[in-house]
Amino acid sequence: MRLDGKVALITGGGSGIGAATARLMAQKGAAVILAGIPKAGIDAVAAAIDAAGGRALAVATDVTVEGDIETAVRRAAETFGALDIVVANAGVQRHNTDVDLFEMTEAEWDRTQDVNLRGVFRTCKHGLAQMIRQGGGGTIVIVSSITALDGRSANVSYMTAKTGLLGLNRHIAVHYAKHGIRCNAVCPGALERTPDWGDHPDPTGRKARNEAAIPLGRLGTPEDIAPWIAFLASDLSGFATGAQFVVDGGMTIA
């Protein structure tokens, strides 16, 4: 599996799944644009990739700001000549406050939606525009979650946003195939560290509960998810589009 000559933009590239995907794609030959905040995180990942002989560009990007996404896409094309791959990965999970729908404020609901759903919309919108301008097709990988597949999560805005991403994935796959653009979604399971890990109210209990529910007996890591994203971005998956790939140690079928 090689990505030689490809240019990939990865949102949320400074940590977790985004950072692991950037490192792997760079190892496979892609030039990577790390789009995210805080700047220190994406700078560190880019420096490590460069030191290992890869090509990386860090662009401070808040996915809730459309102009930031436009800038990241433009800089990808200006720096590396094109944009072939978009990984819409940036996300937040407000463990303590994204609960109790019957008393949730719209402002609290919107904090998660603005990153996890509208942020992916903005990322895909501008990525698609660049791919269509340059011609030659492209691939998009949307990072959803197994919370999109059942109703167990207490984080209702997070779960709803991740569910919406599966519809967006199917829409792009159907309507942009004529441009040679594919789109697929990855649904990671319970990982060792979630987004906004420091805010989790019961990390020890979460670990025990999830390990008991996962047939493989362990929580996942970003390095478990990154190969699936890289595969779906590569030519080896050229006949796959509009699909959702569950990577969860068997949790959703147990």
Phi, psi and omega per residue, in radians:
M1 nan 1.960 -3.123
R2 -2.174 2.656 3.089
L3 -2.209 0.527 -3.109
D4 -1.009 2.320 3.103
G5 1.426 -0.059 -3.135
K6 -1.565 2.653 3.082
V7 -2.105 2.165 -3.045
A8 -2.129 2.287 3.011
L9 -1.825 2.237 -3.060
I10 -2.193 2.016 3.077
T11 -1.461 2.672 -3.034
G12 1.123 0.648 -2.993
G13 -1.451 0.009 -3.060
G14 -1.566 -0.113 -3.110
S15 -2.836 2.987 2.989
G16 0.968 -2.388 -3.088
I17 -1.059 -0.706 -3.122
G18 -1.082 -0.796 3.138
A19 -1.152 -0.755 3.128
A20 -1.094 -0.680 3.121
T21 -1.180 -0.725 3.122
A22 -1.074 -0.787 -3.140
R23 -1.087 -0.761 -3.112
L24 -1.182 -0.781 -3.139
M25 -1.093 -0.660 3.096
A26 -1.131 -0.705 3.083
Q27 -1.073 -0.547 -3.126
K28 -1.517 0.070 2.995
G29 1.887 -0.053 -3.117
A30 -1.425 2.626 2.869
A31 -1.506 2.328 -3.028
V32 -2.092 2.410 3.028
I33 -1.878 2.037 3.137
L34 -1.607 1.919 -3.104
A35 -1.912 2.082 -3.133
G36 3.063 3.141 3.017
I37 -2.435 2.635 -0.013
P38 -1.269 2.805 -3.074
K39 -1.072 -0.618 -3.103
A40 -1.032 -0.636 -3.128
G41 -1.156 -0.868 -3.123
I42 -1.217 -0.566 3.081
D43 -1.083 -0.732 -3.124
A44 -1.144 -0.738 3.127
V45 -1.157 -0.758 3.127
A46 -1.079 -0.722 3.136
A47 -1.107 -0.702 3.127
A48 -1.155 -0.677 3.114
I49 -1.148 -0.800 3.116
D50 -1.057 -0.727 -3.126
A51 -1.128 -0.479 3.135
A52 -1.528 0.071 3.102
G53 1.672 0.120 3.119
G54 -1.594 -3.035 3.121
R55 -2.166 2.160 -3.086
A56 -2.546 2.570 3.080
L57 -2.323 2.210 3.108
A58 -1.721 2.211 3.133
V59 -2.237 1.981 3.121
A60 -1.030 2.102 -3.009
T61 -2.488 2.091 2.970
D62 -1.754 1.996 -3.024
V63 -1.217 -0.140 3.031
T64 -1.462 -0.066 -3.138
V65 -1.997 1.918 -3.029
E66 -1.040 -0.665 3.134
G67 -1.068 -0.557 3.096
D68 -1.139 -0.731 3.114
I69 -1.133 -0.788 3.095
E70 -0.970 -0.765 -3.134
T71 -1.120 -0.773 -3.131
A72 -1.080 -0.749 3.126
V73 -1.141 -0.776 3.135
R74 -1.073 -0.756 -3.124
R75 -1.182 -0.564 3.062
A76 -1.064 -0.831 -3.114
A77 -1.191 -0.695 -3.127
E78 -1.194 -0.687 -3.052
T79 -1.380 -0.736 -3.022
F80 -2.007 -0.021 2.996
G81 1.655 -0.232 -3.098
A82 -2.972 3.102 2.995
L83 -2.402 2.000 -3.058
D84 -1.836 -0.492 -3.014
I85 -2.362 2.342 2.991
V86 -2.144 2.206 3.036
V87 -1.959 1.843 -3.117
A88 -1.541 1.637 -2.940
N89 -2.083 -0.408 -3.017
A90 -0.999 2.375 -3.137
G91 -2.775 2.795 3.025
V92 -2.273 2.713 3.074
Q93 -2.464 1.858 -3.038
R94 -1.581 1.441 -2.956
H95 -1.015 -0.706 -3.018
N96 -1.486 -0.439 -2.994
T97 -2.032 -0.292 3.126
D98 -1.542 1.097 -3.087
V99 -2.519 3.001 3.032
D100 0.932 1.286 -3.091
L101 -0.947 -0.643 -3.029
F102 -1.157 -0.283 3.120
E103 -2.210 0.202 -3.132
M104 -1.297 2.421 3.053
T105 -1.423 2.743 3.071
E106 -1.093 -0.607 -3.141
A107 -1.097 -0.725 3.111
E108 -1.158 -0.789 3.086
W109 -0.956 -0.809 -3.041
D110 -1.203 -0.470 -3.133
R111 -1.045 -0.734 3.122
T112 -1.340 -0.755 -3.123
Q113 -1.057 -0.630 -3.043
D114 -1.158 -0.549 3.072
V115 -1.538 -0.943 -2.904
N116 -1.355 -0.475 3.126
L117 -1.960 -1.013 -3.128
R118 -1.178 -0.558 3.082
G119 -1.095 -0.678 3.090
V120 -1.239 -0.691 3.042
F121 -0.966 -0.843 -3.130
R122 -1.099 -0.743 -3.124
T123 -1.097 -0.824 3.138
C124 -1.160 -0.706 3.141
K125 -0.964 -0.923 -3.061
H126 -1.355 -0.515 3.020
G127 -1.133 -0.772 3.094
L128 -1.063 -0.753 -3.122
A129 -1.037 -0.737 3.129
Q130 -1.177 -0.752 -3.142
M131 -1.086 -0.691 3.137
I132 -1.213 -0.714 3.115
R133 -1.029 -0.775 -3.034
Q134 -1.465 -0.383 -3.087
G135 1.319 2.970 3.073
G136 1.618 0.041 3.072
G137 1.424 -2.865 -3.117
G138 2.890 3.109 3.122
T139 -2.364 2.495 3.062
I140 -2.155 2.365 3.020
V141 -2.148 2.131 3.130
I142 -1.771 2.264 3.107
V143 -1.634 1.879 3.085
S144 -1.727 -2.339 -3.073
S145 -2.976 2.719 3.029
I146 -1.183 -0.255 3.058
T147 -1.127 -0.307 3.076
A148 -1.304 -0.177 -2.996
L149 -1.852 -0.160 3.089
D150 -2.629 -3.110 -3.064
G151 -1.924 0.353 -3.001
R152 -1.345 -0.472 -3.053
S153 -1.144 2.379 3.050
A154 -1.339 -0.298 -3.100
N155 -1.508 1.520 -2.924
V156 -1.184 -0.684 3.128
S157 -1.210 -0.684 3.085
Y158 -1.048 -0.871 -3.121
M159 -1.068 -0.740 -3.114
T160 -1.162 -0.729 3.112
A161 -1.099 -0.784 -3.119
K162 -1.146 -0.542 3.055
T163 -1.180 -0.749 3.114
G164 -1.027 -0.549 -3.136
L165 -1.104 -0.511 3.131
L166 -1.207 -0.597 3.042
G167 -1.206 -0.736 3.095
L168 -1.058 -0.719 3.101
N169 -0.999 -0.835 -3.120
R170 -1.150 -0.691 3.135
H171 -1.060 -0.845 -3.118
I172 -1.080 -0.754 -3.107
A173 -1.029 -0.735 -3.091
V174 -1.310 -0.786 -2.949
H175 -1.552 -0.214 -3.121
Y176 -2.046 0.094 3.051
A177 -1.058 -0.563 3.137
K178 -1.112 -0.330 3.069
H179 -1.660 0.090 -3.107
G180 1.343 0.373 -3.104
I181 -1.827 2.228 3.080
R182 -1.818 2.694 3.078
C183 -2.521 2.301 3.081
N184 -2.410 2.798 3.128
A185 -2.084 2.477 3.025
V186 -1.929 2.346 3.133
C187 -2.007 1.598 3.111
P188 -1.206 2.638 3.044
G189 -1.556 -2.743 -3.117
A190 -1.232 2.116 -3.139
L191 -1.791 2.878 3.140
E192 -1.019 -0.659 3.098
R193 -2.298 2.208 3.100
T194 -1.523 2.943 2.928
P195 -0.982 2.517 3.131
D196 0.992 0.752 -3.060
W197 -0.975 -0.650 -3.093
G198 -1.114 -0.300 -3.139
D199 -1.634 -0.019 -3.076
H200 -1.190 2.281 -3.055
P201 -1.272 -0.380 -3.055
D202 -2.616 1.196 -3.068
P203 -1.115 -0.612 -3.134
T204 -1.189 -0.793 3.111
G205 -1.150 -0.678 3.098
R206 -1.018 -0.808 -3.115
K207 -1.035 -0.826 -3.110
A208 -1.127 -0.767 -3.128
R209 -1.105 -0.765 -3.088
N210 -1.253 -0.709 3.105
E211 -1.053 -0.633 3.120
A212 -1.206 -0.427 -3.085
A213 -1.650 -0.121 -3.071
I214 -1.789 2.069 -3.124
P215 -0.960 -0.612 3.121
L216 -1.318 -0.144 2.946
G217 1.410 0.219 3.118
R218 -2.603 2.796 3.007
L219 -1.360 2.734 3.126
G220 -1.458 3.009 3.088
T221 -2.251 2.828 3.043
P222 -0.978 -0.566 -3.139
E223 -1.235 -0.295 3.018
D224 -1.330 -0.470 -3.048
I225 -1.624 -0.641 -3.041
A226 -0.952 -0.724 -3.140
P227 -1.085 -0.555 3.106
W228 -1.187 -0.706 3.112
I229 -1.145 -0.778 3.136
A230 -1.097 -0.719 3.107
F231 -1.067 -0.803 -3.110
L232 -1.192 -0.384 3.081
A233 -1.481 -0.215 -3.042
S234 -1.630 2.917 3.122
D235 -1.200 -0.306 3.127
L236 -1.121 -0.408 3.138
S237 -1.790 0.481 -2.969
G238 -1.050 -0.279 3.133
F239 -1.837 0.128 3.137
A240 -1.781 2.165 3.025
T241 -2.717 2.557 3.132
G242 1.317 0.161 -3.070
A243 -1.706 2.861 3.034
Q244 -2.166 2.288 -3.036
F245 -1.998 2.052 -3.095
V246 -1.594 2.189 3.133
V247 -2.229 1.566 -2.908
D248 -2.507 0.267 3.130
G249 1.187 0.249 3.130
G250 1.609 0.150 -3.014
M251 -1.079 -0.710 -3.042
T252 -1.328 -0.235 -3.136
I253 -1.830 -0.084 -3.080
A254 -1.348 nan nan
